[in-house]
Amino acid sequence: MPHNLSALFDPGALAIVVLGTILATVARCGWRECAAALDTASRLLRRGFRREANRRALAQAAGAIQRDGARRADPALPPDRALGLMLESYLRHGSLEAAGQIRRSERALDEARRVGAVQVFGWAAELAPVFGLIGTLYGFTQLNPDAGAGSTTAMIMTAISTAVLTSLYGALIAHLVCHPLASAIERRGAAEEREREALAEWFTAQIESTDPAARARRAHLRGVA
């Protein structure tokens, strides 16, 4: 590594910023919220919402329900947890209202989980530059006026390097790690929810088209409206 790049790496300065940011974020948000945020962030590395697999499973389920009825149909559940719970609720109760209630509940839970993770990383992004400043102050405390003349220059350079690098690390962690993670979680969650909602609405429309009771309720609601 070239000297000018290797000089940018200071394990002590990096440890001050990283550990300080982690501890302060945990103290502010709590262990449970931080663990949930890390789990949500880890999902960014996994495969996202499998639209085709879920669409195929719902299509097969709709066909089985139209053929055998909700009580006797036994289709495979979609791989997505929320859609699987929605279908399972409809098969158990034979009611689109029950399935819709489960769907709304799962959507609210997903939204709360996503908002919580974004908030945790948002706090971390705010705290990282603070600990960069704390590291800067720590670097200046390493200046020892009682040091011998021969070591004064090296001591000053080391202290200034630590002071500058901690501020740099704080800014980099905030803007290259925490803020991007929060934005990625928000974008992935919103995109998956749109796809999930589209499939849920399609499945509901398929069931309503063959469910006389559902058609009657919709007609009644249109008449009331």
C-alpha positions as CSV (number, residue, x, y, z in Angstrom):
1,M,0.0,0.0,0.0
2,P,1.4,3.5,-0.8
3,H,2.6,5.4,2.2
4,N,0.0,8.2,1.7
5,L,-2.8,5.6,1.9
6,S,-1.3,3.6,4.8
7,A,-1.0,6.8,6.8
8,L,-4.8,7.0,6.7
9,F,-5.2,3.9,8.8
10,D,-5.0,4.3,12.6
11,P,-6.5,1.3,14.5
12,G,-6.7,3.3,17.7
13,A,-8.5,6.2,16.1
14,L,-10.9,3.9,14.3
15,A,-11.6,2.0,17.5
16,I,-12.5,5.2,19.3
17,V,-15.1,6.2,16.7
18,V,-16.6,2.7,16.0
19,L,-16.9,1.5,19.6
20,G,-18.1,4.9,20.8
21,T,-20.7,5.1,18.1
22,I,-21.9,1.5,18.8
23,L,-22.1,2.1,22.6
24,A,-23.9,5.4,22.3
25,T,-26.4,4.0,19.7
26,V,-27.1,1.1,22.0
27,A,-27.5,3.4,25.0
28,R,-29.9,5.6,23.0
29,C,-32.0,3.0,21.2
30,G,-31.6,-0.2,23.3
31,W,-30.1,-3.6,22.6
32,R,-33.3,-5.1,21.2
33,E,-33.8,-2.3,18.6
34,C,-30.2,-2.3,17.6
35,A,-30.2,-6.1,17.1
36,A,-33.4,-5.8,15.1
37,A,-31.8,-3.1,12.9
38,L,-28.8,-5.3,12.3
39,D,-31.0,-8.2,11.3
40,T,-32.9,-6.0,8.9
41,A,-29.7,-4.7,7.4
42,S,-28.4,-8.3,7.0
43,R,-31.4,-9.0,4.8
44,L,-30.0,-6.6,2.2
45,L,-27.4,-9.3,1.5
46,R,-30.0,-12.0,1.0
47,R,-32.3,-12.5,-2.0
48,G,-35.2,-10.0,-1.9
49,F,-38.8,-10.6,-2.6
50,R,-39.3,-13.5,-5.0
51,R,-42.1,-12.1,-7.1
52,E,-42.4,-15.0,-9.6
53,A,-42.3,-17.7,-6.9
54,N,-45.0,-15.9,-4.9
55,R,-47.1,-15.1,-7.9
56,R,-47.0,-18.8,-9.0
57,A,-47.9,-20.0,-5.5
58,L,-50.9,-17.7,-5.3
59,A,-52.0,-18.5,-8.8
60,Q,-52.0,-22.3,-7.9
61,A,-53.7,-21.6,-4.6
62,A,-56.4,-19.5,-6.4
63,G,-56.9,-22.4,-8.9
64,A,-57.2,-24.9,-6.1
65,I,-59.7,-22.8,-4.2
66,Q,-61.8,-22.3,-7.3
67,R,-61.8,-26.0,-8.0
68,D,-62.1,-27.5,-4.5
69,G,-63.4,-24.6,-2.3
70,A,-61.5,-22.9,0.5
71,R,-62.3,-25.6,3.1
72,R,-61.0,-28.5,1.0
73,A,-58.1,-26.9,-0.9
74,D,-54.6,-27.6,0.3
75,P,-52.2,-25.6,-1.8
76,A,-48.6,-24.9,-1.0
77,L,-48.1,-21.5,0.8
78,P,-46.1,-18.7,-0.9
79,P,-42.5,-18.4,0.2
80,D,-43.2,-14.8,1.5
81,R,-44.2,-14.9,5.1
82,A,-46.9,-12.2,5.0
83,L,-48.5,-13.6,1.9
84,G,-48.3,-17.1,3.3
85,L,-50.1,-16.0,6.5
86,M,-52.8,-14.2,4.4
87,L,-53.5,-17.4,2.4
88,E,-53.4,-19.6,5.4
89,S,-55.9,-17.3,7.2
90,Y,-58.3,-17.5,4.2
91,L,-58.0,-21.3,4.0
92,R,-58.7,-21.6,7.7
93,H,-61.6,-19.1,7.9
94,G,-62.9,-19.0,4.3
95,S,-63.2,-15.2,4.7
96,L,-61.5,-12.4,2.8
97,E,-62.1,-10.1,5.8
98,A,-59.9,-12.4,8.0
99,A,-57.2,-12.6,5.3
100,G,-57.3,-8.8,4.9
101,Q,-56.9,-8.3,8.6
102,I,-53.9,-10.5,8.7
103,R,-52.5,-8.7,5.7
104,R,-52.9,-5.3,7.3
105,S,-51.4,-6.5,10.6
106,E,-48.3,-7.9,8.8
107,R,-48.0,-4.7,6.7
108,A,-48.0,-2.7,9.9
109,L,-45.4,-4.9,11.5
110,D,-43.1,-4.7,8.5
111,E,-43.5,-0.9,8.4
112,A,-42.6,-0.6,12.1
113,R,-39.6,-2.9,11.7
114,R,-38.4,-0.9,8.7
115,V,-38.9,2.5,10.4
116,G,-37.1,1.2,13.6
117,A,-34.1,0.1,11.6
118,V,-33.9,3.3,9.7
119,Q,-34.1,5.3,12.9
120,V,-31.3,3.3,14.6
121,F,-28.9,3.8,11.6
122,G,-30.0,7.5,11.5
123,W,-29.0,7.9,15.2
124,A,-25.7,6.1,14.5
125,A,-25.0,8.5,11.6
126,E,-25.5,11.4,13.9
127,L,-23.4,10.0,16.7
128,A,-20.4,8.9,14.5
129,P,-19.2,12.5,13.8
130,V,-19.6,13.3,17.5
131,F,-17.2,10.6,18.4
132,G,-15.0,11.8,15.7
133,L,-14.8,15.0,17.6
134,I,-14.3,13.2,20.9
135,G,-11.4,11.3,19.2
136,T,-10.0,14.7,18.1
137,L,-10.0,15.9,21.7
138,Y,-8.4,12.6,22.8
139,G,-5.7,13.1,20.3
140,F,-4.8,16.5,21.7
141,T,-4.6,15.1,25.2
142,Q,-1.7,13.0,24.1
143,L,0.4,16.1,23.8
144,N,2.8,15.9,26.8
145,P,4.7,19.0,27.6
146,D,7.1,17.1,29.8
147,A,8.4,15.0,26.9
148,G,12.0,15.3,26.0
149,A,13.1,17.5,23.1
150,G,14.0,14.5,20.9
151,S,10.5,13.0,21.0
152,T,8.5,16.2,20.9
153,T,8.1,16.3,17.1
154,A,7.1,12.6,16.8
155,M,4.6,13.1,19.7
156,I,3.0,16.1,18.1
157,M,2.7,14.4,14.7
158,T,1.1,11.3,16.3
159,A,-1.4,13.4,18.3
160,I,-2.4,15.5,15.4
161,S,-2.7,12.5,13.1
162,T,-5.1,10.8,15.7
163,A,-7.1,14.0,16.1
164,V,-7.5,14.5,12.3
165,L,-8.2,10.8,11.5
166,T,-10.9,10.4,14.1
167,S,-12.9,13.3,12.6
168,L,-12.4,11.7,9.2
169,Y,-13.5,8.3,10.4
170,G,-16.6,9.8,12.0
171,A,-17.6,11.5,8.7
172,L,-16.9,8.4,6.6
173,I,-18.9,6.1,8.9
174,A,-21.8,8.4,8.9
175,H,-22.0,9.1,5.2
176,L,-20.6,5.9,3.7
177,V,-22.1,3.3,6.1
178,C,-25.0,4.5,8.3
179,H,-26.9,6.8,6.0
180,P,-26.6,4.5,3.0
181,L,-27.7,1.5,5.0
182,A,-30.8,3.5,6.3
183,S,-31.6,4.5,2.7
184,A,-31.1,1.0,1.3
185,I,-33.4,-0.5,4.0
186,E,-36.1,2.1,3.2
187,R,-35.9,1.5,-0.6
188,R,-35.8,-2.3,-0.3
189,G,-38.7,-2.4,2.1
190,A,-40.9,0.0,0.1
191,A,-40.2,-1.9,-3.2
192,E,-41.0,-5.2,-1.6
193,E,-44.2,-3.9,0.0
194,R,-45.4,-2.6,-3.4
195,E,-44.9,-6.0,-5.0
196,R,-46.5,-7.8,-2.1
197,E,-49.5,-5.5,-2.1
198,A,-50.0,-6.0,-5.9
199,L,-50.0,-9.8,-5.5
200,A,-52.3,-9.6,-2.5
201,E,-54.8,-7.5,-4.4
202,W,-54.6,-9.8,-7.4
203,F,-55.3,-12.9,-5.2
204,T,-58.2,-11.1,-3.6
205,A,-59.7,-10.2,-7.0
206,Q,-59.4,-13.8,-8.1
207,I,-61.2,-15.1,-5.1
208,E,-63.9,-12.5,-5.3
209,S,-64.6,-13.3,-8.9
210,T,-65.6,-16.9,-7.9
211,D,-67.1,-16.2,-4.4
212,P,-70.8,-15.4,-4.6
213,A,-70.9,-14.1,-1.0
214,A,-67.9,-11.8,-1.7
215,R,-69.6,-10.5,-4.9
216,A,-72.8,-9.9,-3.0
217,R,-70.9,-7.9,-0.4
218,R,-69.1,-5.8,-3.0
219,A,-72.4,-5.1,-4.8
220,H,-74.0,-4.1,-1.4
221,L,-71.1,-1.8,-0.6
222,R,-71.3,-0.2,-4.1
223,G,-75.0,0.4,-3.6
224,V,-74.4,1.9,-0.2
225,A,-71.7,4.2,-1.6
